[in-house]
Amino acid sequence: MTKVLFPLLFTVSYLAVISFPPLTHALGSGLTLAVVHGTATVCAIVANEPTQRIICYRASETNTSNSVAAVRILPNVSFSTVAGGRTNVCALRSGGYSLLCWETNTPNYPVKRLYVNTTVFLQSLSIGDERICATTTNALQPVACWRPDGSNDGEFPDRNYTIGKITSGTGFTCGIVLSENNRVTCWGSNTVSKAIETQFGNMSMASIEAGASHVCGVTSVGELVCKGNNSTGQLNVPLNKGLSFASGLALGDGFSCGIRRSNGTVVCWGSMNEPSIEEIKFESIVAGLNFTCGLTTMNLSIVCWGPGWPRKNGFNSNSSLELPLMADILPGPCIQSPCYECGLYPQSNRLCSGSGNICKPCLNFTAPSPVAPPRDISRRTCSSQELRRGLLAFAIVGSLGAFMGIYSVIYCSWTGVCLGKKKVHNSVQPMITGVGSNGGPGSNNSSPLRLLTIRRQSSRAMIRQRSGTSSIHADKAEEFSLAELAAATKGFSLENRIGAGSFGVVFKGKLSDGREVAIKRGDTGSKTKKYQEKEAAFESELAFLSRLHHKHLVRLVGYCEEMDERLLVYEYMKNGALYDHLHDNSNVEKASSLLNSWKMRIRIALDAARGLEYLHNYAVPPIIHRDIKSSNILLDLNWTARVSDFGLSMMGPESTLDYRPMKAAGTVGYIDPEYYGLNVLTTKSDVYGLGVVMLELLTGRRAIFKNSCENGGTPMSLVDFAVPAIIGGEMVTVLDPRVGPPELNEAESVELMAYTAMHCVNLEGKDRPTIGDIVSNLERALNACDGSISSGAFSIGSE
């Protein structure tokens, strides 16, 4: 079974910056092309497709030509890095949260997941013979290693160094210690490891690559050096071959190869020297023990050569070297960030099919900072480019500032706000509240990247919304008469009743112009406490929804305020509430079989999370919903999920103080235990409710249900039911049987959603993820599915 590792607490931010190694390759380093030397197999990541999947080709040992057999690799999801060993090939999922491996010595390439973790990501990947290692974002365990069977490898560096690039040979691994002037450290059972470390000494390295028993690398000033075993001259760098500042290295057993920076061609030395490939230009190269493959610059195809590559009479320069692949290969990983340092690779957008960027490797070398990786150093070599970008940014910001100044003068003159003539509606404004230090928007615990995101979005958000206590009856919301709404609902008849919200009953209605709407009518009665609560809920929803516009929030159409009547008019959600579909309510038509797919359920969770993300991160001040539950997640005509019912919601200014309301509000089974017990309200209270909703989607059970199998059918919390099974690795026992067992691709997606939900329902808010982290995880989970839902029928776009 797959071995799953996960921490109990969120010790490392989801938003850790992942750095990829430069375009170099070796016996056991990972990039977008890899070879498995024991089975003469080549695996690579495909370009020009929305999913950066892996294809593998195995050379025929009996065929006299250079024929290859294509092997289908599952799951069909996006990968960033692939590396090969003796018989196995491993790859990192895009984002670095999962590591999968396949055995190539069996026909169907069985898959094994060695690692999945939504809080600690893997970065640089290497395989040396039978050892798989990767660097992590966890400072307490910066390197993790495994055997192909999934068992942990107990050999690690002698200290918790901050390690950048790692590479593995036979029985050893070496890495660049970023915190110690980029020197080389090595470890492992092979005694050559310490000899290599000693020979490199205090050299400051920009990159290193390992062969079977030696390591070559490029220093921070561009010198190519090799250390280790020199039995066949593999350390003797040919000085007359133009290899200074080599941009690509591949090392095998007794030989080394490098790409000339001047023209992109390859030269090899040691036990293998093949002059026939010196006219071909390469993007990257990779070596097995006794053969080498490379990705050509001309057409992004793969060429292999050497005595270990199965061919009649070995290498034959008169035969075609190129593997007959049916797809282009990525020259580098598609990453979700701009390439500020050294620019974009040509046709990057096409190669990544619009879903990422390929960055050029940084070619200039300077003396490194003791604590910074080479990528930061090379950024300084592009100073003129950055200066131009800086001047452009200054001009843009200056122009925007001037525009906003003019806009402010016009706005003040028109509204009278600056002269103290601001018009305020006579009804109460929803309470202004602070959010807690346990990870809310005002928390000091927020990650730097998240704070940067909030700052970056704040100017747009402030422009979008009206200020503080301005009239809540925004001109975006229509005002209806009671007679109009009574006519639309046939006198608020029972046959038009479709549900209930906070302090009101919801009716389906059809306005005189033909629009279908949902009308929530506040409870009628005398002016008691119930009336006051209804009034507050009415004002709350009207205040929020008249200024909030997002594809995953239910849109407010208008309102009615006549005497004691308070009504709100929303756009009609044709497919009703998520609760009714999950729990077989008779009000829902039986078209809900669409929800009986794991991809659809993950998509609904993602939609709801995106709606909450807007409330928490982009509304100014942030909004805490306080009543997230499956009955408040509605589905429109296209089955897009939207958050509804803001009757209990509260706003919070930018404050570091916890807000402690008079009493906790919410729904049993969904309410945050910390909020209920301590009266501390933060955005993490909404995260808890969303976690329960995700558990509902996974199990098909209510938040509080009667377990007929245990305790005599007494009520049981869904959290208490599902979380122990997830922690114990027995999640499959609690999944909703109506959906059926997840397929291979779906299994990882469902597992990722389950672990995310498990962390969302932690008892303490500080141990729960932020809503941005949840959205990122669910996006990964959705992308991991196998495309069973047509994007034409269901819009799965971003915000």
N, C-alpha and C positions, 0 to 999 in steps of 0.2 A: 504494500500500500504506500501511497505517497506520504512522505514525511513532511509535515507542515510545521513551520516555526513561526511563532508570533509572540510579541511581548505582551505583558498584562497592562502596561501603561504606555501612553504615548510619549516616550522619552525622546524621540527624534521627530522633527517636523516633517509632515508629508511634503513640504515645499522645498526640501533640500535640493540644491542645484547639482545636477548630474553632469559631470564632465566626461567626455569620451576621449579615448586615446587617439593620437594622430594616425595618419594613414600608413601604418607599418604593420607587418605581420610576421609570424614565426611559427615554430613547431607547435607552440601551445598558447599563443595570444589570440584574443578574439576581435573580430571586426565584422565585415559583411561577407567574407569568403573564408571557407575553412576546408581542410582536407582531413580524412580519416585514413592514416597510412596503413593500418592493418587490413583494410578491405578495399583500398584504392578507390575511395569514395570522395566526391567533391560536393559540398553543400554551400548554398549561397542564398542571400536575401534578394528577392525579386524587385525590380524597379517598374515604374509606369503602371502601378496598380494601386487602388485605394488601400488594400491590405498588403503590408510588407511581409508577405509569407516567405517560407523557406522551401526551396526545391533542392533535391539531392540527385546526383548521378553517379552510378557505380560503373567503373570500367570493366568490360568483359575480359576475364583472364584467358578464355579459350578462343576468342575471336581474333583473327589476325589483323583486323583493321582497328582503328581507334574508335570503335563503337561504344556507346554508353547506354545504360538502361535507366530511364527516369523512375524515380521513386516518389510516391505521393507522401508528403509529410503533413501530419495532423498534430495540433489543431491549425486551421486556416486562419491565423490571427497575425498581428503585426509584431515583428521582432526587430531589435536594434543591433544585436551582436550575436555572432555565431563562432564557435571554436570547436576543433576536433582533436581527438586523441588516438589511441590504438584502435579501438573498435566503436567508440561512442562519439556522438556529436551533441553538443549542448548549445543552448541559445537563451539569451535574456529577452523577456517580453519587453516591448516598448514601455519605458518608464522605470524599468529595473526592479519591479516588485515581484517577479516570478522567474524561476530558472527551470527549464525543461530539458531533458536529455532523451536521446533515442539510441537504441542499439542497432548498428548497421550490419551485424553479422547474422541477422535473421531476415527473412523476406519482407515482413510487414512493418519493420522498424518500430517496435513497441516503444511507447513513450512513458517516461517516469518523471514526475515533478519532484525535484530535489528541494525546492524552496518556494514559499509564497509568504509574503509579509507586506502589509499595507502601510507600515510605518518606518521600516528600515529597508532601504533600497540597495540593490547591488549595482556596482559600477563597472570597473575594469574586470574582464573575464579572461581566464586562461585555463588551458588543459595541457598537462605534460604527461604523456603516456597514459597512466591510469589515475591521475590526480586532477581534480577540478577545484579551482580556487577563484574567488572574486573579492574585490574590495567592497566595503559596505559604508553606509552613512552613519553607522553607530560608532561613536568615538570609543566606547568601551570594548568593542570587538571589531576593529577595522578590517579584518580579513576573515573570511569563512572558507573552509575547504571540505570537500566531500570525496568519497569513493564513488565509482559508477553505480554501485548498488544502493546509493542513498545514505550510507552510513557516514558519520562525521569523521573527518581526518583530524587527528589530534595534534598535528604539527603546525605551529604558528610562529611568527616572529617572536624574538625573545622579549619584546616590549610592545606596548600599544602605540606603535608609530602612526603618524598621519601619512598614509601611503597613497600615492597616485597610481601610476601605471604598474601593473604586475605582469609577469610572464613566467611560464613554467617549462622546465626541461624534464629529463628522466629522473624522477625521484627528488626534485628540488624546485623551489620557486624563488624568484627574486622580485624585488619591488623598489621603486624610487621613494625615498623618505623625504617628503615635502618639507617636514619641519626641521630637517637637518641638512640644509643646503643642497637638497636633491641628490644626496649620496645613495649608493646602492646597498641594500641589505638582502641577504639570502638565507633560506632555511630549508630543511628537509632531511631525508634519510641518506641521500647521496652526499658523500664527503666532499665532492667537488664544490658544493654550495658555499662553504666557508672559504675555500681557496679563491673562488670568484669574488666574494665580498672583499677579501683582503687585497686582491689584485686591483680592484677598482679603487680601494682606499677612500679618499675624500673627494674624488672627482665629482663635479656637479653635472648630472646627466639630464638631458632633455627627453630621451627615450631609450628604452632597452628592449631587446628581443632575445629569447633563449632558443638554443638548439638542444640536442640530446645531452651534451656535457659542456657546453660553452655558451657565453653570452656576448653579444655585440650591442653597441649603443652609440648614440650621437651625443656628444657633450653639449653643454650649454653654449659653447662658442663654435659648434659645428664640426668638431673633429670626430671622425669615426674610429672607435677603438673596440677591440675584442679581447676577452679574458676567458680563462678556463683551460680545458683540455685542447692541446694543439697537436694531436697524434698524426693528423693528415694535413696540417697546414691551414686549418680553418680559422686560425687567428691572424694569419699573415695577410693583412689588408693590402691589396696591390696598389702601390702608390702611383702607378702610371695609368690607372684606369679612370681617372676623373671622378673618384667616389667621395670627395670631400662634400660635406653637406648632403649626404645621401638621404633621400626622402622616404625610402622603403627598404626594409630588411626582412629576410626569411632565412632561417637557420635550420639545418637538419642534423643528421648524424655524420659528423666529419666534414661538413661543407657549410659555406655561408654564401648568400646572394644579397645584392643590394641594387637599388634603383638609382641610376645617375640622376642627380638633380638637374644637370644641364640639358638633357634631352629625353629623360624618361625611359631609357633603355636599361637592360639588366646585365650585370656581370656577376659571375660566380667564381669562387676560389675554394681551395681545399680538395676534397675527393671528387667534386663534380664541377666541370667547366664545359658548358655547352655554348659554343660560339654561334650556333645557328639561330638562337633566339635574340641575338644582340641587335637585330634590326627592328624588333617589335617594341613599341612603347607601352608601358604599363602604368596603371593607377595604383595597384597594390599587388603584393606577392605573398605567398604562404607556402611553407614547406612541411612535408612529412619527413620520415627518417631518410628516405632515399629517392624522393622526387619532389618537384616544385610545381606549383600552379600560380598563374597570375591573371589579373583582370586587365584586359587591354584597353588602352585609351581610345582606340579607333572606333570600336563598336560595343564596348562594355561586354565583351564575350570572355570566355575562360580558355586559357591555353595551358597545357600541362606537358612537362618533359622530365626526363631523368630515368635511370635504370629501374626504379621501382614502379614506374607507370606502365601497366600491362600493354605491351606492344610486341609484335613479332620482331625478333632481333634487336630488342631494346629500342633506344632512340633512333629515329630515322629522319633525317632532315628533309628528305624528299617527300615525306608523307604530310598530310594535313595535321597540324598541331591542335587546331581549334576544336573544342567540344561542340557538337551540334545541339546547342541549347535552343529552346523555343522562347526564351525570355531574356531581356536585358537584366543585368545585375547591378545593384546599388553600389556606387563607388565609396559610399560612406553612410552612416546612419542618418535617418530622417529624424530630426529633433524638433521639439516644439518651442524653439526660442530663436531670436534673430542671430545672425552671424556677424556681430559687431567687430570681432577681433581681426579677422583676415578675409572677410567677404564670403559671398555665396559661391558654391560650385556651379559651373555653367549648367543651365537648364535644370537647376535644382527643383523648381516648382513642378516641372513635367515629370522628373524622375520620382518625386515623392507623391505624384498625383494630387498635388494641392494640399497634402496633409502633413506638411513639415518642411524643414530646410536641411540641405546638406551643406556643411561648412567646409571651406577650403582649409587644408592644413596650413599652419603658420610656418613659413619657410625661413624667417630671419632668426638668428640666434644672438643673444646677448648674455652677459653674466647674470645669473638668476638671483632673486632675493632669497634669503635664507628660509622664508616662510611661504613663498609663493610658487605655484607650479609654473612651468614654462609658458603655459597659455597666457598667463597674466603678463609675463615678461614681453612676449611678442606683441602684446597689445600696444606697448610703448613704441614699437617700431612703426606703427601706423599713425603717428601723431598728426601728420598733415591731413589725413582722412578724417580723424576725429575732430580736428580743429574746424574743418569745413562743416561737419555735422553740428558742432557746437554753435558756430555762427548762424547756421540755418535755423537751429532750434531757438536761438536768441531772437532772431528776426520774427519767427512765428509767434513766440510768446509775447514779444513786444506788440505785434499787431493785434493779437487777441486782447492784450491788456488795454490798448487804446479803444478797441471796439467795445469792451465791457464798460469802460469809463463812460463812453457816449451813451451806451444802453442804460447805464445806471441813472444818468442825468435825466434821460427821457422818461424812464420808469418812475423816478421820484416826482417829476413834474406832473405826470399823468395820474398817479395814484394818491399823491399827497402824503405818502408815508414819511418822507424826509422832513415834512413840516408838522408832523404830529397829528395828521388828519386820517390816520389809518382806520378803515371801517371794519368793525368786528361784529360778527353775527352774535345775536343775543343768547344763543344756547351755549351750553358748556363745551369747552374743548376737552378732548380726552387728556387724561392725566399725563404730565411730562415726568418720565421716570429715568433713573440711572440704571445702568447695567453693571453686572458684577465683575469683580476681579477674577472670577473663575473662568476666564477665557472669553468673555463677551467682547463686543467691539471696543469698549473702553478699557479693556484689560491690558496690563503691562506684560502679560504672558503671551500676547499675540506674536506670531512669528514675524521677523523683519520683512519677509517678502509679502506677507499678508498686509502689514501696515503700509508698505509701499503701494500695494494695490488699492487700498482704501484712499490713500492720499491722491493717487493718480486719478481715481474716479470721482473725488469729492467735488471738483469744480463742475463736472457734468451733472452730477446728482443735484447740486444746489441750483443749477440753472433750470433743471427739469421740474422742481417742485416749488410750491408756494411757501412763503416764509411763515414760521411759527404760528401765531394765532390769527392769521388772516381768515377770511370767511371760508368756512368749510363747505359752503354751498358753491363749489366751483362751477364755472359756466360749462364745464364738461358734463355735468350731470343735469338731466332735464327735471323739471318740476311737473308732476302730474296731479290731477285732481283725484279725490277719492272716488268720484263717480266713474272716471275713466278706468281706474283699476278694478272697480267692482264689475264693470261691463266686461273687462278683459278676462275675468276669472269666473264669469257667470254667477256673480254675486257671492264670490268666495265659496263656491259649492264644494262638497266633499269629494266629488268626482275629479275636481281639479287640484286637490291637495296632493302634494308629492313629497312632503317631508317636513322637518322642523329644524330650526336653527336656534342659536342662543336667543332666548326670550321672544320667540316668534314661530309662526307656522308658515310654511312655504307653499305657494300655489303656482301652478302653471297657468300662464295667461297669454292671450294674443291681443296685441294692441290694434287700434283702429287702422294703422298703416300696414298691418300684416306681420309685424315683428313678433316672434315668439320670445317670451321673457319668463323669468321666475320672479315671483313677487313675495317678499317676506313681510308678513303683517305682524306687528308687535302685539303681544297679549293685551286684550282689552280689560278694563276694570277700573276700580276707583284709584285715587291717588295714594296708594300704599307704597310700601317698600318695593313691591313687585313692579309697580309703575315706574318708580325711580330707576330701578335696574334696567327696565325696558328703555327708558329715555336715554340712559347712559350708553346702552348697547347701540341704539339707533345713531346717536351722535358719533360714537366711536367708528362704526362702519362707514358712515357718511364722510367723516373727516379723512379716514385713511383711503378709501377706495376712490374718492374724487380726485386724489392726487397720485395714485399708484397705477401704473399701466405696464403690464408685463404679460407675456404669452402664457405664463403659468400661474397667473392670478385671475380669479373670476372678475370680469369687468362689471362695474356699476353703470347702469343705464340712467337711472334717475331715482327720485324719491317723492314722497307725499307727506305733508305735515299739515293736517287739518284737525283742529281741536285736540282730542285725546288720541287721535289716530297717528301712528308712525309706520310708514311703509317704505321699503327699499325695493328697487326694481333692478334685477340683474339680467345679463344675457343668459339665455336658456342653455343648460348643459344636457344635451339630448340623451347621453348615455348614463346619466345619473351618478350616484355616489359609488366610490370604490367599495365601501362597506357592503352595499347591497349585492355587488357581484361576487365578492369573496364569501359572503355568508348566506347566499341563496335567498335573498328577499324576494317576495312575490311581486314587488313593484317593478322589478327589473325584467326586461324582455330577455329571452333565452339566447340572445346573440352574444352573451358573455363568454362563449367558448373561445373568443379571441383572447381572453385573459388566461386561458389554459395553455399558455406557452411561457417558458422562463424568460425569453427575450422581452416579451410584452410586459411581464411583471417588473423586470429590471428597468425597462423604459419608463414605466409609471412612477417607480421610486425616484428615478432621475428627474423626471418632470417636477415632482413635488419638491425635491431638494433644490432644484433651480429656482422655483418660486420662493422658497425660504431664503436662499442665498441673496436674492434681490432685496428681501425685507431686511436681512441682517447686515449686508455689506454695502448696498447702494442707496437705500433710503436714508435721508438725512433729516432728523436723527434716525438711528436704527429703530426697527419695529420688532417687538416680540409678540408673536401670535397668541401664545398661551393656551391654545386649544387644538393642537395638531392631532388629528385622528383620521381614521379611514373614512368616516362619514363626512368629513370636511374636505375631502379630496374628490373633486368632481371630474367627470370625463365628458369632453365635448364630442361633437359629431365625428371628429377624426380620431377619437380615443386619446387625445392629448389630456394629460392630467393637469388640474388647476386647483390651487389652494383657495378655499372659500371661508366665509364666516369670520369676520373680524370684530365680532361683538365684544370679545374679551381682550382684544389686543391693546398693547400699551406702547407708547413711544418713549425713547430715552435720549437725552442730549448726550453730547460727548463728555462723559464723566467717568471717573474711576470708582465711583461709589456704587455699592450694591443697592438695588432698589428693593425695599421691604414693604410690600403692600399690606393693607389691613388684614387680608386673609388670602390664602391660596385659592386660585380658581382653575378649573380645568375639568377633565373627565377621568373618572376612576379607570385605572389600567393604563392610562397614557400620561398621567401627571407625574412630573419630575419628583422623585422622593426627596431630594434635597430642597426643592422649593416647598413641597408640602410640609416637610418636617421643620425646616429652619426659616421658612419665609424669605429665602434669598432667590430672587428672580434674575436670570441672565438669559442670553440667547441660547445657552446650553440646555435650558428647559425645553425649548422647541426641538433641539437635537434629540432629547430623550424620546419625545413623542414620535418623531420621525423614525427612530430606531424601532419602536413598537410597531409602527406601520410596516416597516420592512420585514419584521418577523411575521406579521399577518400575511404579507405577500408570499413569504417562503413556506409557511405552514398551513395557510388557509383557516387558521383558528382565530377566534375572537380574542381581544386583549384580556378579557376575563372569561373563562369558560369552565364548564363542569367536566372534569375528567372522570368518566364512568369507570375507568380501569383502576383507579387508585383513590384511596381516602373516601370510599363510599359515594363518589360523585359530588364531592364538595367543590366549591369554586376554586379555581387555580389561576394564577397569573401566567400569561403567555411568556413573560420574561423568565420566570422560574422554570417553566417547562422547556423552553428552547435553548437558553444559554448553556446549561450543563451539557447538552448534546453537542453543541458546537465546540465547546472547549474540549470535550472528550473525543473529538474526531468522529462522532456518530451522527453528523448532521442529516445524513440520508434517512435516518429513522424518523425524523420529524417533518420531512418535506411533504407538501400537499400532494396526496396521491392522485388528485384530479389532473394534475399537469403531467405526471409520469416522470420516470427517472431522467435526469439530465443526460444529454448526449455528452461526448467527450469535451467539445468546446464549451457547452453550457455548464459543465460541471465546475470548471474553474470560475466562470462568471458567477454562478450561484454561490460558490464558496467565498468569493471575494465580497459579495453582498452580505453574506451571513456574518463574516468577520467584522465588516463595517457596522452592521446592526448591533453585534455583540458589544463593540466599544461604545456605541451611541447610548446604550442603556447602563453604562457604568453608574454606580451609586453617586459618585462625586462628579460635579460638572467639570472640574479641572482635568479629569481623566477621559473626557469625551472629545472627539474630534471637532474641529470647526466645520461649519456648513460648507466652506470651500473645499476642505479635505474630502468631505462626503461626496460632493459633486464630482471631484476628480476620480475617486474610486469607482463610482457608479458609471462614469463615462468609460473607464477602462473595462468594467464588467460588460457594458453594452457592446463595446467594440470587440470583445472576445467572442461574442456569440457568432453564429455561422450564417447570419443573413437570412433567417427564416421569415422575417417580416419585410415586406416590400416598402421601400422608402417612398414609392409613389402613393401608396394607400395611407401611409402613416408618416407624418412629418416628424423626423427625428433630428431636427436642426438645432443649432445652438441658439442662445438667447439673442 
